[in-house]
Amino acid sequence: MVIKRKEFIQIGSLATASLLVPKFLKAFESKSMVLPGNKVVVILQLSGGNDGLNTVIPFRNDLYYKARPKLGIAKDKVLALTDEVGLNPALKGLKELYDDGSLSILNNVGYPNPDRSHFRSMDIWHTASDSNEYWTNGWMGRYLDSQCKGCDKPTQAIEIDDVLSLALKGEHIKGIAVKDPRRLYGTANEKFFRDIMKNHVDEAGEQPADYLYKTMAETLSSADYIFKQSRMHPTNAVYPTTNLGSSLKTIASLIYSEINTKVYYVSLGSFDTHINQEGQQNRLFTEMNDAIKAFVKDLKEQHRFDDVLLFSFSEFGRRVEQNASNGTDHGTANNMFMISGGLKQKGILNPMPDLSDLNEGDLKYNVDFKNVYATILNKWLKADDKSILMKQYEYLNFI
């Protein structure tokens, strides 16, 4: 069969859309792999550098309002958690989680010698490298690698997106990027692609299109599998009709299915609020709040909340002082949310940022984010965190 240039491009497009779905997914097609109590991690990336000081607010601190005369959240609008600390008013659902012991807040998270470039700092968070190191695989990708040394049924990871993040790319195994299982299934089952696979006959030697044929065959198989699994136990819960709401609904359906996925990854943004921050952050927080509230309610009703840990991160925080455009510029340390029915340490885990002790206008970190990663890998996923992170890091006590 002679492949035409147009057809070659179409095949390549399908392969790209599915991010070259790896062969290991086929290992799950014949048999259920899920076990009761299977621990799941859901990673929520707040892309663009979320302003942590207007997320977890020191509303009794005069230095906060002095640095942000127009941008500071008014005391009477803050959702108070303690006598001194509260949440952004758009996060009412997270306040409820805090009140029922399902939310932990970790402050001052960062890393030594911070980088204020979106791309570089995100790479550091994705790879768990030091700021002077450049790694080509991600921390969760290395987790996938570590779970499949000599095994035929590896753990998998799924990102609800069209593009796979570096965090989920291992040296040998990669996660799967799929925005919508139904859409991938529909694309993969178009008659054109099925006919090509039916008529293609392998010839001796490596042909120019062979790699794409192989990739497409794996994609067709994987598309069928993910879509069918997502339909086995679809959630009937009501979710917001936002991107994050739809993504978390897909994740919930996959959690309830027989798919052996321990890691889900989803993003929300952009939080790069240099201009008119209040409106943009409020819109994004409303989407985040409503989607997480529906997700947690769903998990509780299905008795899976104790087995799911959702945590959020952003590549950096913002500077303490507002800028001249009613926004904030790139900063350093930030806070992280941990949400689960299985938390061992709840509430505000450590002191708020010291606004009287800054580093050239930026917050000083005192918790390395790699300690959070080590804790999740070791205590939640029961993995060898030292080999995955290339170093031994201190464990925290939130799980």
C-alpha positions in Angstrom: 0.0 0.0 0.0 1.4 3.3 -1.0 0.7 6.1 1.5 0.0 9.5 0.2 1.4 12.7 1.8 -2.1 13.8 2.9 -2.8 10.4 4.5 0.7 10.5 6.2 -0.2 13.9 7.7 -3.5 12.6 8.9 -2.0 9.6 10.6 0.6 11.8 12.2 -2.1 14.1 13.5 -3.8 11.2 15.2 -0.6 10.1 16.7 0.2 13.6 17.9 -3.3 14.0 19.4 -2.9 10.9 21.5 0.7 11.8 22.4 2.1 8.6 21.1 0.2 6.4 23.5 2.6 3.8 24.9 2.4 0.1 24.4 2.0 -0.7 28.1 -1.6 0.3 28.1 -2.4 -2.9 26.2 -1.4 -4.9 29.2 -4.7 -3.9 30.9 -7.1 -4.8 28.2 -7.6 -8.4 29.2 -8.1 -8.2 32.9 -9.2 -6.0 35.7 -6.4 -4.6 37.8 -8.0 -2.3 40.3 -7.9 -3.3 43.9 -10.1 -2.1 46.8 -8.4 0.9 48.5 -6.3 1.7 45.5 -4.6 5.0 46.3 -5.0 7.7 43.7 -3.2 11.1 43.3 -4.8 13.9 41.4 -2.4 16.8 40.6 -3.9 20.2 40.0 -1.4 22.6 38.3 -2.3 26.2 38.7 -0.5 27.5 35.6 1.0 30.9 35.4 2.1 31.6 39.0 -0.9 31.9 41.3 -0.8 34.7 43.9 -0.6 32.8 47.1 -1.0 35.9 49.4 -4.5 36.6 47.9 -5.3 32.9 48.2 -4.5 32.3 51.8 -4.7 35.7 53.3 -3.1 37.2 56.5 -6.0 39.5 57.1 -4.7 40.7 60.5 -1.3 41.7 59.1 -1.0 45.4 58.5 2.1 44.8 56.2 -0.1 42.9 53.8 -2.5 45.8 53.3 0.4 48.3 53.2 2.0 46.4 50.3 -1.4 46.0 48.6 -3.5 49.1 49.2 -5.9 48.4 46.3 -5.3 44.7 45.8 -5.5 43.4 49.3 -8.7 41.4 50.1 -10.8 43.4 52.6 -11.1 41.9 56.1 -14.8 41.6 56.0 -14.7 39.6 52.7 -12.1 37.1 53.8 -13.3 33.6 54.7 -11.7 33.3 58.1 -10.0 30.0 59.0 -8.4 31.3 62.2 -8.3 34.7 64.0 -5.5 35.7 61.6 -5.7 33.7 58.4 -8.5 33.2 55.8 -9.3 32.1 52.3 -10.1 34.1 49.2 -13.9 34.8 49.1 -14.3 32.8 45.9 -13.1 29.6 47.7 -16.2 28.9 49.8 -16.2 25.2 49.0 -12.6 24.9 50.1 -13.5 26.6 53.4 -16.1 23.9 53.9 -13.4 21.3 53.3 -11.2 23.0 55.8 -14.0 23.0 58.4 -14.6 19.3 58.0 -10.9 18.3 58.2 -10.4 17.5 54.5 -8.1 20.3 53.6 -4.5 21.0 54.6 -2.6 24.1 53.7 1.2 24.2 53.4 2.8 27.7 53.3 6.1 29.0 52.1 6.8 26.2 49.6 9.5 26.7 47.0 13.1 25.8 46.3 16.6 27.3 46.6 17.7 29.9 44.1 14.3 30.4 42.6 13.8 31.1 38.9 11.1 33.7 37.8 10.7 32.3 34.3 7.4 30.5 33.8 9.0 27.8 31.6 12.1 27.2 33.7 10.4 27.2 37.1 7.7 24.9 35.8 10.4 22.5 34.5 12.0 22.5 37.9 8.7 21.6 39.5 8.0 19.0 36.8 11.3 17.3 37.0 12.1 17.8 40.8 15.5 19.0 39.8 17.6 21.6 41.6 17.5 25.0 40.0 20.9 24.6 38.4 20.1 21.2 36.9 18.4 20.4 33.6 16.6 17.1 33.5 14.6 15.6 30.6 12.2 13.4 32.5 9.6 14.2 35.1 9.2 13.1 38.7 5.9 11.2 38.0 7.4 9.8 34.8 10.3 8.3 36.9 7.6 6.9 39.2 6.1 5.1 36.3 9.5 3.8 35.3 10.1 2.6 38.8 6.8 0.7 38.9 7.7 -1.3 35.8 11.1 -2.8 36.2 10.5 -6.3 34.8 6.7 -6.2 35.2 4.0 -6.7 32.6 1.3 -4.7 34.3 2.7 -1.3 35.1 0.8 1.5 36.8 -0.3 4.2 34.4 -0.9 8.0 34.6 -3.4 10.0 32.7 -3.3 13.8 32.0 -6.6 15.4 31.0 -5.2 17.5 28.3 -4.2 17.3 24.6 -0.5 17.7 25.5 1.5 15.6 27.9 3.4 17.6 30.7 7.0 16.9 31.3 6.1 15.8 34.8 4.6 12.6 33.4 7.4 11.7 30.9 9.7 9.0 32.2 12.8 7.6 30.6 11.0 4.4 29.5 7.3 5.0 30.2 5.2 8.0 29.6 1.8 9.0 30.9 -1.2 9.4 28.5 -2.6 12.7 27.5 -6.3 12.6 26.6 -8.7 15.6 26.9 -11.8 13.6 26.3 -12.0 9.8 26.0 -15.1 10.0 23.8 -13.4 12.4 21.4 -10.2 10.3 21.2 -12.3 7.2 20.6 -14.4 8.9 17.9 -11.2 10.1 16.1 -9.5 6.8 16.4 -12.4 4.9 15.0 -12.9 7.0 11.8 -13.3 4.7 8.8 -10.2 6.2 7.2 -7.9 5.1 10.0 -9.5 1.7 10.3 -9.1 1.1 6.6 -5.5 2.1 6.6 -4.7 -0.4 9.4 -6.7 -3.1 7.7 -4.9 -2.7 4.4 -1.4 -2.1 5.8 1.0 -5.1 5.4 4.4 -4.9 7.0 7.3 -5.3 4.6 10.8 -6.3 5.3 12.9 -3.4 6.6 11.9 -0.2 8.3 9.7 1.9 6.1 9.3 5.6 6.5 5.7 5.3 7.7 6.2 2.1 9.8 6.6 4.0 13.1 3.4 5.9 12.5 1.5 2.7 11.7 2.7 1.1 14.9 1.9 4.2 16.9 -1.6 4.4 15.3 -2.3 0.7 16.1 -1.4 1.4 19.7 -3.5 4.5 19.7 -6.6 2.7 18.3 -6.3 0.1 21.0 -5.7 2.6 23.8 -8.6 4.8 22.6 -11.0 1.9 22.7 -9.7 0.9 26.2 -9.8 4.3 27.9 -13.2 5.1 26.4 -14.8 1.8 27.4 -13.4 1.9 30.9 -14.7 5.5 31.4 -18.2 4.2 30.5 -18.1 1.2 32.8 -18.9 3.2 35.9 -19.7 6.7 34.7 -20.4 9.2 37.5 -24.0 10.4 37.6 -23.0 13.4 39.8 -23.6 16.9 38.7 -20.5 18.9 37.8 -20.0 22.4 36.6 -19.9 22.7 32.8 -16.4 24.3 32.9 -13.2 22.8 31.6 -12.0 21.8 35.1 -15.5 20.6 36.0 -15.5 18.3 33.0 -12.0 17.1 33.6 -12.7 16.2 37.2 -15.9 14.4 36.1 -13.8 12.4 33.6 -11.3 11.6 36.4 -14.0 10.5 38.8 -15.5 8.1 36.1 -12.1 6.6 35.5 -11.4 6.2 39.3 -14.7 4.3 39.6 -13.8 2.1 36.6 -11.4 -0.9 36.3 -8.5 1.1 34.9 -5.3 0.8 36.9 -4.4 4.5 37.1 -2.9 5.9 40.2 -2.0 9.4 38.9 -4.2 11.9 37.2 -3.0 15.3 36.1 -5.0 18.4 35.2 -4.3 22.1 34.8 -6.1 25.4 35.4 -4.9 28.9 34.3 -3.6 31.3 33.5 -2.8 32.8 36.8 -0.3 35.2 35.4 -2.0 38.2 36.8 0.2 41.2 36.0 -2.8 43.3 35.2 -6.2 43.6 36.9 -5.6 40.6 39.1 -8.8 40.6 41.1 -11.2 39.7 38.3 -9.0 37.1 36.7 -8.1 35.3 39.9 -11.8 35.4 41.1 -12.9 33.8 37.8 -10.3 31.1 38.0 -10.9 30.5 41.7 -14.7 30.2 41.1 -14.0 27.5 38.5 -11.6 25.7 40.8 -13.9 26.0 43.9 -17.0 24.7 42.1 -15.2 21.8 40.4 -13.4 20.6 43.5 -16.6 20.9 45.6 -18.5 18.6 43.1 -15.5 16.2 42.8 -15.2 15.8 46.6 -19.0 15.4 47.0 -19.0 12.7 44.3 -16.0 10.8 45.9 -17.7 10.9 49.3 -20.9 9.5 48.0 -19.0 6.7 46.3 -16.9 6.0 49.4 -13.6 6.8 47.6 -12.6 10.1 49.2 -10.3 8.4 51.7 -8.3 6.8 48.8 -7.9 10.0 46.7 -5.4 12.8 47.4 -5.7 16.0 45.4 -3.0 18.5 45.7 -2.4 21.8 44.0 0.8 23.7 43.0 1.9 26.6 40.9 5.4 27.3 39.4 5.9 30.3 41.7 4.0 32.8 43.7 3.8 36.6 43.2 5.7 39.5 44.6 4.4 40.9 47.9 3.8 44.5 46.6 1.1 45.1 44.0 2.3 46.7 40.8 1.0 49.9 39.1 -1.5 47.9 37.0 -3.5 46.5 39.9 -1.7 43.2 39.5 1.4 41.4 40.8 4.6 40.3 39.2 6.5 37.0 39.3 7.6 36.0 42.8 8.9 33.0 44.6 7.4 30.9 47.5 3.8 29.9 47.5 1.2 27.8 49.3 -0.1 24.3 48.4 -3.5 22.7 49.1 -3.9 19.0 50.0 -7.4 17.6 49.9 -8.3 14.1 50.9 -10.4 12.1 53.3 -7.2 10.4 54.4 -5.2 13.3 55.8 -3.3 12.7 59.0 -2.5 16.3 59.7 -5.2 18.9 58.9 -5.7 22.6 58.7 -2.8 25.1 58.4 0.3 23.0 58.6 3.0 25.7 59.2 3.4 29.4 59.8 2.3 32.0 57.3 4.9 34.0 55.4 6.9 36.5 57.4 6.1 39.8 55.6 8.7 41.6 57.7 11.5 39.4 56.4 11.6 39.4 52.6 14.3 38.7 50.0 14.4 41.8 47.9 10.6 42.1 48.0 9.9 38.3 47.7 8.8 35.7 50.2 11.4 33.4 51.6 10.7 29.7 51.1 11.1 27.4 54.1 9.6 24.1 52.7 11.2 22.5 49.6 8.5 21.2 47.3 10.5 18.0 46.9 9.7 17.2 50.5 6.0 17.2 49.5 6.8 14.9 46.5 8.8 12.5 48.7 6.0 12.3 51.2 3.4 11.5 48.5 5.6 8.9 46.8 6.6 7.2 50.0 3.5 7.4 52.2 0.7 7.4 49.6 2.0 5.6 46.6 4.4 3.3 48.5 7.2 4.0 46.1 10.9 4.3 46.4 11.1 8.1 46.6 14.8 8.2 47.1 15.5 6.6 43.7 12.8 8.5 41.9 13.9 11.9 43.3 17.6 11.0 43.1 18.1 12.1 46.7 16.6 11.5 50.2 14.2 14.3 51.2 12.5 14.9 54.5 9.0 13.5 54.9 6.1 15.7 56.1 3.2 14.5 58.2 0.0 15.5 56.3 -0.5 11.9 55.2 
